[in-house]
Amino acid sequence: MDRIIRVFLVDDHQVLLEGIRSLLMQAPGIEVAGIAVSANAALEAFQSSQPDVLLTDVQLPGMDGAALTREVKRLYPSVMVCALSMSGDRETIGKLLDAGATGYILKNTGQEELLQAIRTVARGELYFSDEVSAEMMRALASRKEQPVAPQPVLTSREIEIVRLIAKEFSNARIAEALFISERTVETHRKNIFRKTGTKSVVGLLKFAMEQNLL
């Protein structure tokens, strides 16, 4: 039996907060660990609630969603963060990714996509709404004519793996796609992180976008 995913919700709009809580309470395999209308209230409740996923609004009174994400990742590194926002502008997306979020969805998303996003980030994988992914690609396109620093030398196989990681492939799926062992994939991943100076999949994704590897 799959483990229950405990989700903590943060949004300063009470009606929306209650609506999402009601939805999650009816979703199989998901449990609401707690709710809060501000970042400070969330941090106070976090230790006792022990969530797996933080679903947070980006615009919050006082400490915003990016600052909350950064603090949660500092104090509770195992907690996965999915941002919830009215807009998907590249500056805001960048701030949340820099802070440690691995998911970013818009508030106009449907119920099924919201649940999919939560389950995906709970597995430690990336999830972005289609509109957010499109904005990230536009940001990438706008950088192509700008000079970039010389990139570390990655082998063709390492670049293949970076692209599959960006497509949210697990080690097992990468191994299957490239006809290599999972242990070999893990070795490649370690080398990729070392060469690029990144420490997480989010950091690697940003690096790959900046270096036009995707």
Protein Blocks (a to p, Z undefined) as FASTA:
>chain_A
ZZddddddddfbfklmmmmmmmmmmpghiacfbdcfbfklmmmmmmmnopabdcddfbdg
hjafklmmmmmmmmmmmbccddddfbdcfklmmmmmmnopabdcdfkbcfklmmmmmmmm
mnopacddfklmmmmmmmmmmmmmpccdddddddfklmmmmmmmmnopafklmmmmnopa
fklmmmmmmmmmmmnopabfklmmmmmmmnopZZ
